[in-house]
Amino acid sequence: DKGFCASQNSVYYGYKLHAVCTTDGIFTDFDLTQASVQDIHYIKYIKHFYNIRRQRLSEY
């Protein structure tokens, strides 16, 4: 499986780790997805699953 990063114009293979943490930096959940899963789709899932409305979601 492969994904594409438009901002860096590069292809990557494998998996991505998505982690959920508190504002204090404590991890509360994590998940692995295939490289082709777009981050925005996973963020929408997390927002729905955790009923997040106003918190800031960041990508590091």
Summary of the structure (lengths in Angstrom):
residues: 60
radius of gyration: 12.6
end to end distance: 21.8
largest distance: 33.6
contacts: 106
relative contact order: 0.20
helix: 18%
strand: 38%
